Amino acid sequence: MKKLICAFAVMASAAPAAHHGLTGADTTKTITVRGAIAAVEWQNPHVTVTVTAQGAGGTTEQWVVSLMPPTVMSRRGLARDALKIDGVISATGYASATSNALNSVEFTLPDGRTFTTGNEKWRPVGGR
């Protein structure tokens, strides 16, 4: 029984770290992605916004930007209908080392409103 309780305690403490960690992201720098919204998924566990941005050399890139859960974004004043297809947003955060995924820390809507979407200790330290 003692081993079972220890195993459960280890699993329970590791789950939040795995889910909310930045494994696979380059946390030494932040990047900013600016582009048109191509898709929005307003669902748990996180709101995700697919952004079409211009990459190096003028190529088109698709970025998947992760925000906070829908309830958190709503409490922070973001309405679902503020994320309109073809609206241009700017998102700053930590990029995945292996894909065009961005763990957003802050993003700005076309109307200029800015939302903090990440843990405060992950605030951007500079963009590129």
C-alpha positions as CSV (number, residue, x, y, z in Angstrom):
1,M,0.0,0.0,0.0
2,K,2.9,2.3,0.9
3,K,4.4,1.8,-2.6
4,L,1.1,2.5,-4.3
5,I,0.7,5.8,-2.4
6,C,4.3,6.8,-3.3
7,A,3.7,6.0,-7.0
8,F,0.5,8.0,-7.0
9,A,2.2,11.0,-5.4
10,V,5.0,10.9,-8.0
11,M,2.5,10.7,-10.9
12,A,0.3,13.4,-9.5
13,S,3.2,15.8,-9.1
14,A,4.6,15.1,-12.5
15,A,1.4,15.6,-14.5
16,P,1.0,19.3,-14.1
17,A,4.7,19.9,-14.9
18,A,4.4,17.8,-18.0
19,H,1.3,19.6,-19.2
20,H,2.3,23.1,-18.4
21,G,6.0,22.7,-19.1
22,L,7.9,24.1,-22.0
23,T,9.5,20.8,-23.0
24,G,10.7,21.1,-26.6
25,A,10.5,24.9,-26.6
26,D,13.5,27.2,-26.9
27,T,13.1,29.2,-23.7
28,T,16.3,31.3,-24.2
29,K,14.4,33.7,-26.5
30,T,11.0,34.7,-27.5
31,I,9.8,35.3,-31.1
32,T,6.9,37.3,-32.4
33,V,4.6,35.9,-35.1
34,R,2.4,38.4,-36.9
35,G,-0.2,37.2,-39.4
36,A,-3.8,36.5,-40.4
37,I,-6.0,34.2,-38.3
38,A,-6.7,31.0,-40.4
39,A,-8.5,29.0,-37.7
40,V,-9.6,29.2,-34.1
41,E,-10.3,26.3,-31.7
42,W,-12.0,27.7,-28.6
43,Q,-11.9,24.5,-26.5
44,N,-10.1,22.9,-23.6
45,P,-7.4,22.4,-22.7
46,H,-6.2,25.6,-24.5
47,V,-7.5,28.0,-27.1
48,T,-5.4,27.6,-30.2
49,V,-5.2,30.0,-33.1
50,T,-3.7,29.1,-36.4
51,V,-1.9,32.0,-37.9
52,T,-0.7,32.4,-41.5
53,A,2.5,34.5,-41.4
54,Q,5.2,35.5,-43.9
55,G,8.4,33.6,-43.2
56,A,11.9,34.1,-44.3
57,G,12.3,34.8,-48.0
58,G,8.6,35.6,-48.4
59,T,7.4,32.0,-47.9
60,T,4.0,31.4,-46.2
61,E,4.1,29.7,-42.8
62,Q,1.4,28.3,-40.6
63,W,1.9,28.8,-36.9
64,V,-0.3,27.2,-34.1
65,V,-0.4,29.6,-31.2
66,S,-1.5,28.2,-27.8
67,L,-3.3,30.5,-25.4
68,M,-4.8,29.8,-22.0
69,P,-8.0,27.8,-21.5
70,P,-11.3,29.4,-22.8
71,T,-12.5,30.2,-19.3
72,V,-9.3,32.0,-18.4
73,M,-9.2,34.0,-21.7
74,S,-12.9,35.0,-21.1
75,R,-12.1,36.2,-17.5
76,R,-9.2,38.2,-19.0
77,G,-11.7,40.0,-21.3
78,L,-11.2,38.1,-24.5
79,A,-14.5,37.2,-26.2
80,R,-14.6,34.2,-28.6
81,D,-15.8,36.4,-31.5
82,A,-12.8,38.8,-31.1
83,L,-10.7,36.2,-32.9
84,K,-12.0,36.6,-36.4
85,I,-10.8,34.7,-39.4
86,D,-8.4,36.9,-41.5
87,G,-8.0,39.3,-38.6
88,V,-4.3,40.1,-38.1
89,I,-2.8,39.3,-34.7
90,S,0.7,39.5,-33.3
91,A,1.7,36.8,-30.8
92,T,4.9,36.7,-28.8
93,G,6.1,33.6,-27.0
94,Y,8.4,30.5,-27.0
95,A,8.6,28.6,-30.2
96,S,8.8,24.8,-30.4
97,A,12.2,23.5,-31.4
98,T,10.6,21.0,-33.8
99,S,7.5,22.6,-35.3
100,N,5.7,25.9,-36.0
101,A,4.0,25.9,-32.6
102,L,4.2,28.9,-30.3
103,N,3.5,28.8,-26.6
104,S,2.1,32.4,-26.4
105,V,2.9,34.7,-23.5
106,E,1.3,37.8,-25.0
107,F,-0.8,38.6,-28.1
108,T,-2.3,41.7,-29.6
109,L,-5.6,41.9,-31.5
110,P,-6.2,44.0,-34.6
111,D,-7.9,46.7,-32.4
112,G,-4.7,47.0,-30.3
113,R,-5.9,45.2,-27.2
114,T,-3.1,43.1,-25.7
115,F,-3.6,40.0,-23.6
116,T,-1.1,38.2,-21.4
117,T,-1.6,34.6,-21.9
118,G,1.2,32.9,-20.1
119,N,2.5,32.5,-16.6
120,E,4.0,35.8,-15.5
121,K,7.4,34.2,-14.9
122,W,7.5,33.4,-18.7
123,R,7.1,37.1,-19.7
124,P,8.9,37.9,-23.0
125,V,12.5,39.0,-22.7
126,G,12.8,40.2,-26.3
127,G,11.6,39.2,-29.7
128,R,13.0,38.8,-33.1
